[in-house]
Amino acid sequence: MNQNADRKYIYSKLPPGAISRSTVIVLATGIAGYSALELLYGSETFYKKAVMPMVHKFIDGEESHKWAVRAASWGLLPRFGWNRKEYPELKCELFGREFKNPIGLAAGFDKDGQAITQLAKNSGFGLIEIGSVTPIPQPGNNRPRVFRLLEDEGVINRYGFNSDGVGRVHQRVRSARDSWVPEEYAYFGVNLGKNKMTEDAKLDYEIGVNYFAPHCDYLVLNVSSPNTPGLRSMQKKGDLEKLLAYVRDALNMHKLEKRPQVFLKIAPDLIESEMKDIAQVVTNKKYGVDGIIVSNTTIARPDYLRSENKAETGGLSGAPVREISTECVRKMYKLTNGQVPIIGCGGVFSGEDAYEKIRAGASLVQLYSAFVYEGFPVIGKIKRELAELLKRDGYTHISEAVGADHRQK
């Protein structure tokens, strides 16, 4: 029997479609294996060009947010590659603590503290922040309440402080902190908010302080979300002074051996006189403000926005707020004479974006919306690019670049 006849005889014994099924299985296995490796190593191109566009096509904004938090809580973060690499020039010391790097996770991603340990240990961030957390659990605003602006790399949200409440979140925080390794984990903060129906807001912040002060490195007083009625009015000088004095007294009551830092998170939409008032308050040591986060989402809508979702109400974040927030950092650094550390937040997608905020006066930076468009690998990308920019400009350490733009004028 010749070779062709042998081959015909063998194939005739195979069930119908066997070769096609085998081919599909081999291809599917190869694709799955390739995808697993790309995810494991945190391929920036794979996430940005393949993973995130698929997410945008098939999963809405809020559901994808939930799945991202679940993935982080399960440890499905890039375990190798640039995310896990640290750079000696990015190490910085602030608040008596050494940070592995100045790149942090902003509040709004892990609202209820579901992924604290994994984010602090394995994400590559230098600091992480959960919340905002309200005293009483509340559902927030009605859905839909998260909108991607794909053409603009922006996000509009009107979540309205949806929260599990201090009780449940406190349990998760305590569980995470019981096995904390400060030298290995990121600096950890809790962002506090008020319930929608609360009239005397300072009482809600006092509850947050009482629950979380013994279990975190810093607390954030969020008085700048645009999605809770009346909240932003607390940025007025008189109201702000009362709130900060109240929080200071609440912290003092605990008599903690290691007091958490207190940060104030402000809006990017403040007018000059409001910014001056805030600068006067935060530089007054009697109020106990250790730093300011600049800034929250904006209610402004730049003229160049192209997405059909630009008219949705809520806070705008992502690339469209980049310049607005950086300019706010610049002004607050000047108004405070660099006396109060600034955490720059808003539109950080690259090392260049982070560098602009640092040169404008930020000691640390935070991101969140970049996840929506580039996924978890954006953390490693920003660190790598930031280190390259420091070397390009002759800086040996990140601290040398803080506020550099002001010294050149």
N, C-alpha and C positions, 0 to 999 in steps of 0.2 A: 504493500500500500504506500503510495507516495505521500509527500509532506502535506500537500493541499487536501488530500483526502482525509488524512489524520485530523487536520484542523477542522474540517467540515464535520467529521464524526464527533469530535469533542463538543463543538458548539451546538450540535443537534441535541445533545443530552441536557443542555441548560434549559431551565424554565423560561418562558417568554418574558422579555423585559429585564432579564437578570443583568445583562451588561449595562443597560441604561441605569438601573438602580445602583449598581456598583460604582459607576462613574459619578453619579450624584453623591453617593456616600463619601467617596474619596475627595471630591471637590468640597463638599460641606465640611468634612473633617479638616481639610487644609485651611479653609477660610476661617473656621472656628479657632484653629490653633494659631493662625496668624493674628486674628483679632485679639485673642487672649494675651499674646505676647505684646502687642501694641498697647493694650490697656495696662498690662503689668508694668511696662517700662514708661508709661505715660507719654506716648508719642504725641507731640503737639500738633503735627499735621494730621494725624489720624483722627484725633478728637475734633479739631476745628473743621476739617474737610469732610469727615464721614460721620462720626458719632453725633455731633451736635445738630447738623442739618437733618439727620434722621429723626432726632428727638423733636425738632421744631416742626417737622412735617406730620408726625403721628401723635404727639402728646402735647396737650395744652400747657400753658405756663405754670399753673398751680400744681397739676399732677406731676410734671417733670421736676418741680421743686421738691415735692414730697419724696419722689424716687431718688433724687440726688442725696437727700438727707439719709434715707434708708441705706443707700449704697455706702455712704460714709460711715454710718453706724455699724455696718457689717464688715468694715475694713476694706471695702473695695476701692481703695485709693492706690495710685501708682506707688509700687513698693521699691522701684529702682529708678534710675534715670535722674534727670535734673531736679525733680522735686526734693529728693533726699540729699542733694549736695549742698553743703554750706561753705561759705567763703569767709576767711578771716577778716577781710576788709568790711564785711557787713555786720560783724558783731558790734553790738552797741550796749552801753550801760545807761540806764535811766531808772529813776525811782529806787535806786539802790539795788537794781537787779540787772543781770547780764542777759541780753536777748541774743539768740542765735542769729537773728536777722531782723530787719525792721518791717517786714511784710506781715500784715495781719488780716484776719477774717473779720469783716464787719458784722454787726448785728443784722438780723433779718434772714440769714440763711438757716441756722439751727435755732429756731425760735424757742423751742421747748427743751433744749439740752439733751437731745436724743443721741448725739454722736460726740460727746465731749472728749472722751478718752482717745478715740481714734483720731479726731482732728488735732488734738494737742500733741499726740505722740507720733503720728505717721503722715500728716499732711505736708509737712515742710514749712508751715507757718511759724513765725516768731511769737505771735500772740493770736488768741482766738477770743471771740466774744459771742455769747448767746443772748437770746431775747429778741425783742423786748418782752419782759415778763410782767404781767399785771397781777394784782393781789387775788382777785376773784377770776376764775376761768370765764372766758367770754369767746363767742364764736367769731367776732369781727364782722366786717361788712358782708353783704350778700355777694355770691358769685354770679358772673365772673368778676374777678377783682385783680387779675394779673394779666398784663398785655405786653407782648413783645413788640418792639419796633425794629423789625429785622433790618430794614434798609438803613437804619440809623445806629444800630448796635445799642439800642436803649431798651429800658423797661419802665412801664408805668404800673405801679401797684397802689391799690387802695384796700389793703388787708384790714386796716383798722384795729391793730393790736389783737389779732386772734392769739389766744394764749391758753395753755393748760392751767395757768394760775400758779401762785408761789408754792403751794403744797406739793404738787406733783413734780414740778421742776426742782424744788429743793431736795427731794429724795434722789433725783438723778445726779444733782450736783454733789451731794454728800457721798453717794456711792462712787462717783468718779474720783473725788478728792481723797477718799480713804486709801487709794492705792497710787497716789500722785508721786511722781519723781521730779521735783522742781528742776534739777539739772538737765533733764532730758525732755521735759514737756514744755509746751508753749506757755507763755504768760496768759492768765485766764481771767476774763471779766464777765460780769452779768449786767446787761442793759435793762434798766427799770422803766416801766411806763405806768400810766394810770388807767383805771377802768373808765369806760365811756360815760357812765352815769355818775361818777364821783364828782361832788361839788368842791370839796376841799382837797385839792390834789396832793398837797404836802403829806397828808395822812397816808395816801397810797405809797408814796416814796418811802415813808418811814417803815411801812410794812415790809417793803422790799429790802431795805437796809437790815431790818431785824432778822429776816430769813437768810440773807446771803452774805452779810458782812464777814462772818467768821469763816466762810468757805470759798473766798475768791481773792484774787490779787488786786482787782479793781472793780469799782461800781460805776456805772454810767447813768446819769440822770438825763433821760431823753425828754426834752421839752420842745422838740422841733419836728415831730412827725406831722405831716399835713392832713393825716387821715383820722385824727381824733379831735372832735370839736373843742375849741378853746385851748388846746394844748400849747400852741405857739405863743399865745398871749403871756405865758409864763416866762418868756424871754425878756419881758419888760423889767426894767431895773428894780422897781420896788418889789414886784412879785418874785423876782429871782433872788433878791437878798433874803426875803422871808423863807423861801424854799431852802436855800443853802444853809442858812442859820439853823433851820429845823433839822436838816439832815446831819449837820455837824453835831448838834446836841444828841441826836439819836445814836450816832456812832460813838460819841464819848460815853454814853451810858453802858456800852458793851465792855469798855475797859479792856480792849483786845491788846494782846502782847504785840501782834503784828497787824496794824490797821491797814485796811485796803485803801488804795488810792481812790480819789473821787474825780471823775471826769464829767464834764458838761458837754452835751452834744447839741450843736446849734444848727440853725437853718442857713442855707446859702442865699436866702432871699431878703436878708436884713438890709435896712438902709444904713447909711453912714452913722447917723446919730445913735441908732440901736447898737451897732457894733462898738462904738465908743463906750456906751454904757456898760455893755458886757465886759469889755476890756477892763474898765475901772473896777468892776465887781470881782472878776477872777484874779486880778493882781492884788487884791486886798486879802492878805493872808488870814484874816479873821474868819473868812468864809470857808477856808479849807479846800479850795479847788486845786487839784494837783495837775490837771491837764484839760485841754478842750479838744473835742473831736469836731473837725471842720471838713465836711459838713454832712447834713442829712440830704434827703431827696429834695428836689425843687418843684415848686408849683408853676414855674416859668415854662414857656414853650418856645424855644428858639425858632426863628423864622425858617431856618433851613431844614427842619424836620420833614421827612418825606413819607413816613409810614401813615397808613390810613388810621392807625390807632392813636395818632398824636392828639386827638381831641378828647380822649378818655380822661376823666378826672382822676386825680391821685398824684402821687409823688413820682417824678421822673428821675431815673438813675441811669447809669451807664455812660457811654461815650458822650452823649449830649451835655452832661453836667460837668465834664472834665474841666473845661476852662473856667466855668463859673466857680467851682469849688476851689480850684487852684488860686484864683484871684482872691477868694475869701480867706484862704490860708495866708496869702501875702499881706493882706490888710490887717488880719488879726495879729500876725507876727510883729508888724510895725507898731500897731496900737498897744501891744503888751510889751514892747521893747525886748522881745525874745525871752521874757521872764517866766512864761508859763509854757511848758511843752505842748506842742500841737500834734495831733494825730490827723493826718490828711486823708480824706475819704471822698471818693466820687470820681468815677470814670477811669480808674486805674486798670489798664489792659496790658501795659508793657513796662519795661524797665525805664523807658523814656518818660512815661506818664508819672511813675513813682519819683523819678529823679527831679522832674519839674516841681513837684510838691515839696520835696526835700529842700531844694534850692530856694523855694519860696518861703520856707520856714518850718516845715514839718519834720519832727524827729522820727516819727513812725508813720506808716501809711496802712490803710485798710482797703480791701476790695470785696466785692460780692457779685455784682452784675457781670463781671468778666467770666464767671462760671457759666453763665447762660450761653455764651458764644464760643468759649474756648475750653470749657471743662476744667477739671482739676489740674492738668499739666501747666496751666497758665502761671501757677505758683512758681514752678521751677524756671520757667521762661523769664519771669520778671526778676528773680534773683540773679540769674546769669547775666541778663542784659544790664542790670543795675551795677553789678561788679565791673563789667566791661566799661561802662560809662565813667565810673570813678577812676579807673586806670587811665582812661583816655584824657581826663582832665587833670591828672597828676595828683589825685587824692589817694592817700594810703589808708584812710579810714572814713567810714560813712559820716561820722560826727563832723568832719571837716567841711562837708558839703551843706550842712544844715544852715539855712539862711544865707547861702553864698550870694544870692542875687542882690541882697540888701547891702552887702559889703562892697560890691563892685560899683555902686552908684556914688 
